[in-house]
Each structure stands twice: as structure tokens, then as C-alpha cells.
Amino acid sequence: MLDRLDYEAVGLISGLEVHQQLRTKHKLFCRCPAGLYTETHDGEVLRHMRPTLSELGEYDGTALMEFKTKKEIVYLLNHLNVCTYEMDDTPPFLVNQEAIDASIELCLMMNMDIIDEIHIARKQYLDGSIPTGFQRTAIIGVNGSLPFHGRDLTITHVSVEEDSCREVRDKGHQIVWRTDRLGMPLTETVTGPELRTPQEVRDAILLCGMTARSTQRVRTGIGASRQDVNVSVRGGDRVEIKGVPRAGYAVKLVHNEGIRQYNLLKLREELHRRGFTTRESIRVHPFDVSDICAGADLGFLRQAPSNGGKIFAVKVEGVAGLALHPTQPDTTFLDELSGRIRVIACLDEAPIVLSGALLPEFPGKHRMLERLRKRVRIKENDDYFIVFGPEEDCRTAADEIRLRFADATQGIPKETRQALVGGFTTFERILPGPDRMYPDTDSPPTPVTEARVATLRARLRPPPWERIERYMSWRVPEETCHYLIRRGGAEILDAVIEKTGVDGLVAAIAIGQHTRAMKRAGVPVERLGAGEWMQIFDLLTDGRIPRESIPVIAASVAKDGVSAEAAAAAAGVAMEPRERWLESVDRLTMDGYLAGKTDTPGKRLRFLTGRAVDQLLGKAPAKDVAEYLRQKLTEVPS
């Protein structure tokens, strides 16, 4: 099964963790500005991470995995947007109450129970994305829901937490981060595992995003919203796809992950058929084969010894052919090994790992291959894998090969996977467990009073599903409804209709569709706020401009920074009295066009209406012109 999947038959289910940056003035636990991005730095800090015990005296498996990578972590600092708090040299300030209020409003939008005393916890991260080694986080609301495809989608909880650093590069044992985003407040909205198709995952992401934007408390733009998608199939286990940037990308990612898990379960069946039913049944033997491979006419093999590294052949007993077992479309189990080795052993020079089954594809290497097979004492059902680099990293890679085959005997390993271009994923880290959470003793609890919740409830804006129902009752296309809500146009639309009384469909098309065309043409439509649109629609409702002139006037207002009235005057847009424009239309029908023509009445009407609207642009309503011509043409004999 490489490209098709019956989602119901395989029992595919998904859930979401939607991260949304909040629009606050300051960061969550210090007074540095939030949202101030920089591309330069004033200094660097070097860190190495080590795991710590949980409250119960346990180490989190992810933390132990990250510790194995022996990463050198470099942070790029700019004094404009970081302070000593981000580097864990100063205790946290009191939690940002503006962020708490914004989080409560999001919870209320989703009918959640608000926690009456907010407690800050620490969530351990040793990948270097947070210099302290942990993220401060707090649950704000629980037990919510959203109307979704004729049913309720469960929202288990909403948390507020610090954002992480931005990755600059990750090469070998060094990873570099920029700290401008670090500490910005964001919410994490977690749904129940109730999404049954990739399309439902996409739609749920859009719904959560529209709900957050309806609060008017969130940031927009690239990176302001990110989704983690949890996926599993029947008989498998939860896998988290990390950092899905757009809702549309989720469709192929979830589909391919479903295929991957289905195929990994088939691989487990084959391993069990061969007698590998436990993790301990996998037997691996690493061999240093640098002397055999160093002289090979293959650049990637010659390079390792010349740089002081080694070449290892890792024999795995009884797994012949399984490295080429398909997983995702156009990928195999060898890619699973490659991902683990790249992340944990830090061997990232391509090709990261080679299967002995693929080595015969290199012509003229028969003698080297014979020596390799003899050195590793390969048998008919065995396979071996070539890795190269520093000796310690090669031995780590050998152990990761053993661990990944051991995981395969059990089915689907719990892991976090990175989203790649094209809808594929690769290994990022072992899936974290509850052992990484513990209380933050530096932060006092925040009581949430009923009065505070009532005040926030009173300022709530309409939820997106109510707006969509209202707009669609005006015959606004659903796609335009979504665009208005996602891009902030819904607030402008509601204000304009309330103040000017303009027809809802006319205003929605102008604000939700014409602005998109103007933006593509380079018009700075962000300058068109509620005030500017009110001026434009006041001219329309006063009968001073026709509807067709709205895009022209709006573009002029945005580009030239003038009032709507001045823009209309500059464009020569001013409604003429009906009797005057009727004279112009009558002249069109008497210019000889109708004489001797055999066109159909419909074609005549379209031609004359087009000519009339072109000549009368800004002086007469196109709808009235077309109706007058229709009546006039019925009086002309065919």
C-alpha cells in the first residue's frame, strides 16, 4: 500500500495541538518586547544540556535521547529582545496578565471551564530550543468543544506557554539558535483524537485558527501559528508530526503517516514470521571496515578516514531485504534508520547509511564487497549497513540501528517526526512522556476570579461559526467567509454594515474578494481599515457612486492616502441623474449597431451593456443600465 489508504478500514485517528502566538506587548515571564524579530546579534552563549530527574525520580526518555547527541548549543543574542531571564540567569517575572486574559478569552470562545487558580509548570526540552532546558507552561481551561462537521470536536485543554528559539542551522554536533522569538506567549489548544480523515485534520486546523483569530488577541503571519498533528492507526501507536505550518499541508502528511504506520505493522508481521518477536531478539555486530573501504573509488567513503574518521559495517542477523521494505510513498525502512542516525549519532553527510543490499549498485566494487561480506561473516538471511564518521558516532549509529529494528518488532515506535516538503516526515525525537513535567517553584499561582472571567466574557466577539452562518445567509461564498475571518476582515465588515447600512453581500465581496485582487496588484490594502471602508460605503449608500467603482476608489484610498470622496473625484466617479445617463444609453442604441444585425437578443444585450458600462463607469449603476437596455431591446424588432 504505497499511495492509497482506506482510513476507516485501518482505523486512522488524529488529534491536534495548535500553537498560536498571542499579540501582547511583552514576553510571558520578562518585560522584553514581544514580536520584535532581528537578524543580527550582539553576543553568543554556548550551552550543553543534561537531563534532570522528575518528581518521581524518573528520567524522561526524550531527555535521555537528546543527551546522547552530545550537542554543542549556541544562542545568538540581541540586546533589543532578550535579557538575562531568557538565559536562566534571572528568576522569572510574574506571569504576563495580558497573556492570561487573552488565553481565557480563547477558552471562553470554546465553552471551556476556566481553571480557578493557574499554576506554572516546567516542561523539559533538551533539544536546545530553550536555553533553560525547560519551557514554562500553565493550563488555563479544560473540557471545551467546537461545532465541527455536524458534531462536537472535543477540546481537552488550552495552555499558555513560552515560545522557543528559531533554529538557524544544525550540523553535526552543533546547533545554532536565534533567541528573538524566545519567551513570546502562545497558547496550545489540544483536541481529542476524533479526526478520522486527513481532510478533517485540515478543516479542524482552519477552525481552530479562525476561533483564535476571532478573539482579536493573536498574531498573524508566517510562524505565528503552528500545528502538531498526532496520528495513529489500529494496532499502532501515537506519532506526532511536528510543526505543520499550513492547514493544507496536513492532508498529505497525515495520509502518508497513515500509510507509513500500516506498512510498519506489515513489517512487524514479517519480523515475527522470522522469529523476531521481542526487542532482545535483534542481534547486531559492528565491525570497523575502514581498511577495506578507504581505497574505494567512492568519495563519501574516502572522505571519512581522511578526516580522522572511521567506516563501520553493522551486521544485523536475519533481516535480509527488510531495509528495502516500503514505508511512506517513495521511502523505505532504510530511511527510518537514516533519520535516527542523523539525529542521534549526528552523522549527517549523505548518504547517511547504506544497506549491503544496495552496495552492488556501485559498479566495479565486487572485490571490496566480497572482502566486506567476509569480514562481517554475512549469512544468507543477514544484512549489513555502512556508516562513516567519527568512531564514537559510528558506534552510536550501530546502537541506533539495533534500537530501530528492536522497535520494529513491536510495531510503531512513539516518536515525534519532522514535517518535510512534499508531505513526508522524518525522525525528530522520541515522543516525550509525563516524566518531563514538574512544578515551577519560582512562580506563584495566579487566582482567576469570577468577576475577571465575566468581564472577559462580555468583550467576546462572535465565534466564527456564527459569523459564517450569518454571512452565508447573505449568499456570501463560504471560502470568502473563511478568508474574512482569517484575515481580520470580518471585524471590518461587521463595523461597516452596522454604521453604513450597506448590503452585506456587497460589502463582503468588496472586503473579502476585491482586496485580494488589489493585494496581488501591489496595492497596500493593509491601509484600508474600518474607517476607510465606512467612507467608501457611505458614498455608495448615499447614491453618490455606483457599486462598480468601489475597487477603483478603494485602491486610490490605499495607495494615495486620500479620503474616499477625494479618490472618487480624482477618478471622475460621480453618479449622474438618471435622465442624463439614459440619454447616453439611448445614443448607443441609435448608432447603427442594431441595423442589419442578426445577433441573438442575448448577444446584443451583452455587447451594448458592456459598451454602456465602459462609457458610464462611475456615473450609473451597471445593474440599472442592463435592465434599461433589456427593456429597450424588447421594443426593437428582431
N, C-alpha and C positions, 0 to 999 in steps of 0.2 A: 504494500500500500504506500505509494510514493506521492500521490497528488490528490487522491480522493479520500473522503472520510465521512462515514455516516455517524454524525455526532451523537444521535440518540442511541445507536447500537453500541458504541464504545463507551457511553456514559460520560461524555465530556461535561465538566462543570468548571466555571470560572468565578472569581471574585476580584474586586478591585481595591487598591489602596491609592487614592487620588490625593496628590500633594499640590497645594495651592498657596503661593506666596500671598501674604496679606499686605495691603497698602498702608503701612504705618510710617511715621516719621523716623522712629528709632528702631534699633535691633531689639531682640527679645530680652536679653539679660545685660545689656550695657546701653550707653547713650550715644553710640556711634550711629551715623546716618544709615538708614536702610535704603537700598536701591541705588546707591552710588557706586557704579562699576568703574574700574580703572584697568588699564592695560600696562601700566608701569609699576615699579616697586622701588621702595626706599631701602629695604633690607631683606635678609633671608634668615630663616630659622631652620635648623636641622633637628629632626627628632627620630627616635627609634621607639617602637611600641612594644609593650609586653602585656599579656593577659592578666586579669585580676580575678580573684575568687568572687562568686556570687554570695548572697546572704546565706545560702545553704552549703557553702563550701565547695561549690562545683565550678569548673571552668566551662565556658561556652565553647562548643565545637568550632564555631566560626572564628572565634578569637584565637584558638589554638592553630587553626589553619593559617590565618594571617601571620601568626608569629613564625610559622615555618618558612615564610617567604623571605625573611630577613631583609625587609625593605629599608632603604635609606629614604626618609621622607623629608622633602624640602618645601617650605612655605614661603611664598613671595608676599611681602607685606607692604602696604601703602598707608602712610600715617593718616590719610584722609578718611579711611573707612575701617580701620581696626585700632584696637587699644590692647592693653595688657590682659584684659579679660579673655579675649579670643585665644591667647597663648597660654592660658591657665596659670597666669602669674598674679591674677587678682580675683578675689571671690566675685560671684555674680551680683549684680544689682537686683533690686526687687523686680519681679517679672513685669513686663510691659502691659499695663492695664488696657491700653488701646487694642492690643492684640487679643487680650482676653475677651473684650467686648465684641470684637469682630468675629471671634470663634463662637461665642454664644449666639450671635445673630445667625450664623450659618446653621448651628444646631436647631434653632427655633424654626428656620425655614424648612427643616426636615422633620419637624414634630418630635424632637428628641427630649428626653429627660435630662435636665441640666444638673451636673454634679454640684452639690451644695458646698463643698469645700475642695478646692483644687490643690492637689499635691504634685510637686515636681519629682520626677524620677530620672534616673540616668540609664541610657541605653548604650551599651558598649559597642564601639566601632573601632577596629584596629586596622582598617584599610588605609588609614591616613587622611581620610576626608574631613576629619575633625581633630584638631591638634590635641585636645584634651584626652582623646581616646574614648569619649562618650558624648552622646547627644542628650541635652536636657529636654524633657518632654512631659506633657501632662494631659490626661483625659479630661475633656470638657463636657461631653454629652454622650448618652448611650440610648439604645432602644429607639431608633428612628426608622423612617421609611420614606420612599419616594414612589409616586404613581408611575408605573412602568409597564408598557405593553399590556394593559388590561389587568395588571396585578400590582401588588406592592413589592418593591425591592427593599429588602432589609438593609438598614444602615446600623451596623453593630455599635460603632463608636466614632467619635471625632476627637482628635488630639490636636494640641498646638505644640510646636516644637521648633528647634533651631534648624535653619538650612545649613548645608555643608559647603565645603570649598568647591571651587571649579578646577577640574583636572586640566593641567597644561600639557604634560607628557608622562608617559610611563614606559620606561625602557630598562630592561634587565632588573637590577636590584635597586633602582632609584625611581621614585615617583615624585613629581613636582605639582604643587597645588597653588592656585591663586586664592587669596582669602577675602576678596571683596564681598562675595555673597554670604560668607560665613556668618551665622548668627541671625540672619534675617528671619522674622517669624513666618511660619507657614502652617497650614492645617493639613492634617491627614484624615481623609474620610474613608472609612473601611466598610465595604458592603459585605453581605453574606455571600456564600458560594452558590449563587442562584442563577447565574447566567449560563445558558445552555448552548449557545452558538457564538462563533466569532462576531457575527453581526450584532447580537445582543450586547456583547462586550463593547463594541464601538458605540452603540446607542446609549449605553449606561455611562460611558465616559463623557459623552456630549451632555447628557442630562445632569450629571454631577457638576460639570463645568458651567453650564447655564445657571444652575442653582447657586453656585458660588458667586458668579458674576452678578446675579440679581441682588445680592446684598450690597453691591457697590463698595465693597471693602477690600477687594482683591486687586492684585497687579495683573497686567496683561502683557503679552509679548512673548518672545522666544525664551524658554526656560522658566517662565512664571508658573507654569502648570506642568506636572509630570505624573505619569501613572505607572504603578507597578501592577502587573496582572498575574494573578495566581491561577494556575491551570492544573487539572488532573483528569485522568480517565479511570474507568472502573478497573480496579485491581492495581492501580498505580499509587502515586503519592503526590503531594503538593509541590509544584515547581513555580518559582516566582520569576517572571520576566521583568527585569528592572529597567526603569527609565524610559517608558514608551512616550515619545514626545507629542504625538498626534493621535487623535482617535482613529483615523483611517488606517494607521499603521497596525493597529491591534488585530485587524481581521486576518491578515496573512500570518502574523506572529502566533496568534492563538491556534489557527488552523495547522501551521507547521509543528507547533508544540504538541498538538493532539496526535499528529502523525508520528512524531518522534517517540512519544510515550507508547503508542500502540506497537511500534517496531521494537522498542526496548523490551516490551513484555514478550514479544516473539523471540527475542534474543535470550531472555531468561529461560524460555521453554527449551531452546536448543542447548543451553548450558546444562540444564537439569538432565536433558536426554543424554548428555555426555558424562554425567555423573558429578557435575559441579553444582551441588545443592547448598553448600554453606560458604561463607566468606573464607573460612580456613582452608577450603579445598583448592583454592587458587595457589599455585606454586610458581614462583618467579626466581630467576637466577640471572644476575647482572654479570657481564664479562667486559673487561677492558680490551677493546679490539683496535686501539689506536695504531698499533704497529701494522695491522693488516690494511686498514682503511686510509692511513695517512698518505700513501702514494697514489691513491685512486685519482683518476682524472675527473674529479667532481669537486667543484670549488667549495661547496659548503662542508665537505669532509676534510679537504686540505687546510681550510682556514682554522679549524679548532686547534689542532696541535701547534700550528704556527703561532697562535696567540696564548700558548701555555695551557690549552685545554685538553680534553680527552674525548675519545669516541667510545661509547658503550653500546654493546648489543645486549638487550634484555630479553631472555628467553622466558616464554610463558607456556607451560606444559598444556597440551591438549586443546588449544584454542585455534588451530589452523583454520584460516578462512574467515574467522569471526570479525577480524578488524575491518573487513570489507562489507559487513552486514549493514544494510541501509538504515538510516535513522531519519533525519529530515530529508526532503527532496534534495537531490544532488549532494548529499553528505553521507558519511558512513561512520561506523563506530570509531574509526581511526581519528576522526575529528573530535570525538569525545575525549580520547586520550590526549590529543593535541591541546585542547582547551585547558585541561587540568595541568599539564606540564608547563604551558605558557604562564599560567597564573601563579602556581605554587613553586615550581622549580625555577621560574624566571628565565627559562630558555625560550627566547622569542625570535631567534633567527630562523627564517624559513629555509627548508622545510623543518618544522619543529620536531617531528618524529616520522620515521619511515617504517613501514611494515616489510618484513622479509618477503612477503608475497608480492610486493611491488618492485623490489630491487631488480628482478630480471628485466624490467622495462628499460634499464640502463644498458645499452649495447656495449659489448666488449669488456664486460666485467665478470665473465664466467669464472675466471681463476680466483678473483677476490671473493666471489660468493661461495665457492667451494671451500676456501680457507675459513670463511666466516662460519659456515654450517658445521665444519669440523671442530672449530674452536668452541662453539656453544653446544656441541653434541646434539644437534637438532634431530628429532624423530619425525615420523610421518605426520602425526597429528599436532605437532608443536608449531609455534610461530615465534619469531623474534622481532624486536623493534630497535631501530638505531636512533640514539640520541647523542648530541655532541655539545660540548661546552665545558665550563669548569667542572672538575671531578666531583666536588660536593654536590653541585646542581644535578649532574648526571645521576648520582646515586639517589637524590631526592626524586628525580624523574622516574627511576626504576621503581621506587616505592609507590609513586602515584599511579603507575601502570598497574601494579598489583592491586591497589585500593580500588581503582576504577573497575577492573574485572571483578573484584570481590563484590562491589556494589551491584554489578550487573547480575550476579547470581540471585539477588533479592528483588530486582526489578528496576524501579525508578528511584534514583537517589534524590533525597531532598536537597535542592540546591537553588541558588539564585543565578539566573542567566542574563547575560547582557544582550539587548536588542541590537541587531546588525541591519545594515541596509539590505533590502531585498526580502525582508520578512523572516530571516534566520536568527538563531541565537547561539551564543557560545557561553561556556562556563565562566562564572564570575566569582562565586564563592559558595561554600556550604551554607545551607539555609540556617539562619540564626534560630536559636531556641530561647525559652524563657530564662535560661540561666544568665543571659546578658543584661537583665533588668535588675535594678536595685534603687532604693530611695536616695534622693539628693538631700543630704543633711545640711547643705549650705543655703537652702531656700525654704522660707517659711510657707505654710499653707495660705491660700487665698480664699476667704469665705465669699460665697456668692449669695446675696440676699434676694428675697422675692421681689423687693422693690426694684432692684437693679435689673432683674430679668424682665419685669413688667415694663420698665422704661425702654429697654431694647426691643421688646416685642412691639411696642407702639410705633416704632420707627421702621418696622419691616416693610420692604417693598413687596409688590405682588410676586408670588412664585412663578417660575417660567411656565408651568403647565396651565396656569390660569390665563396668563398673557397669550399663550399660543391659542387656546380655545377662543379667546375674545377676538384676536386678530383674524383667525381663520373664519370666524362668523362674518367678517367683513370681506371675505374672499381673498385674503392675502395668502399667497402660496406658502406652504409650510417651510420650505427652505429659506424664504425671506424672513419668516418669523424667527427661525433659529439664528439667522445672521443678525437680526436686530438685537436679540438678547445677548448673543455672544460679544458683539462689538459695542455695546452700550447705547445703541440707537433706540432701544425700547424706552428708556427714560426720556429721551428727547421726544420721541413720538407721543408718549402719553402727555407730556407737558404741552406740546404744540396743540394737540387735539383739545385739551382742557381750556387753553387760553384763546384759541382762534376759532374753534368750532369747525375746522376743516374736515372734509370727508376722510374717514380713517383709511380707506383703501388708497386714496390719492396720496395722503401723507406717507403711508407705509412704503409705497412704491418709490416715492421720491427719496426718502431717507434710507430705505433698505436696498434699493436697486440702482437708482441714478448715481448715488455716491460711490458705489463700487466702480461704475464705468468712469466716473470722474477721477477716481484714485488711480485707475490704470492709465489714464491720460496724463498723470502727473499733477493733478490739481490737489493742493493741500487741504483735503476735506476735514482734517482734524480741527481746522479753524471754524467749522460750522457747528456751533453749539446750539442749545435750545433757543437762545436769544436771536441768533441769526435766522434760524428756521421760522421762528414766530414772525419776524419781519416779512419774510417771503410769503408765508401763508396768509398773513394779514392782507397783503396786496391781492392775493387770489380771492379770498372770501369777500373783499370789498368790491370785486369785479373790475379791478384795475389792470390785471394781467390775465392772460389765458393759462390754462394748465400746462400747455406745451412749452411755455417759456421758462418753467421752473428750473430745469437743468442749466440753462444759459445764465440765468440770474444767480443761481447758487454758485456756479463756477466763478463768476465775476466777484461775488462777495468773498469767496475763499481766497482767490488769487490776489485781488486788488485791495482787500481790506476795507471796502466801502459798504455803505448801507444798502439794503435791498432796493430802496427807492432810487438811489443813485445808480445802482447797477442796472435797473430797468430803464432808466432814462438814457444811460450810456449805450445800451443795446438797442435803443429805439423801440422798446416794448411799451405800448400803451394801448389799451382797448379803445377802439373806435366805436361810435354809436352804431347800432345795428343797421340803420338805414344807409350809413355810409359804406360799410363793408358789403352790404347787399348789392350796391351799385357795382362794386369791383367784381363780385361774383357774376353778376349779370353780363358784364362786359366779356368775361371769359367764355360764356356760353354763346356769345354772338360773334365770336371772332372767326367763324367759318369752319371751326373744327367739326361740328356736327354735320355739316353739309356733305352729302355723298359718302359718309362713313357707314360701314356695315358692321362695326364692332358690336358686341353684345352690350346690353344695358349695364351689366356689372363692370365691364372693362371701361366703358365711358365714365361711369361714376368714379372709379379709382383714379383714372387719368385726371379728370377735372378737379377732384378733391385734392390730389397731390399738387397740382399747379396752384390752386387757390390757397392752400395752406402755406406753400412756399412764398407766395406774394404777400400774404396777410399775416405772416409769422409775428406774433406778439400783438396783433390788432384785433383778432377774432378767435373765438373758441373753435377748434377743429371739429368738435362734435356737432356744433350748430351749423358750421359750414357744410359738413357732409349731409346733414339732414335736409338743409335747404336745397342742395343740389339733387338729392334723391327725389324730392317733390317736383323740382323743376324738370327733371328728365322724364318723369311720367307724363308731363304735358307735351313732350316732343314726340311726334310720330316716328316709329321705327323705320 
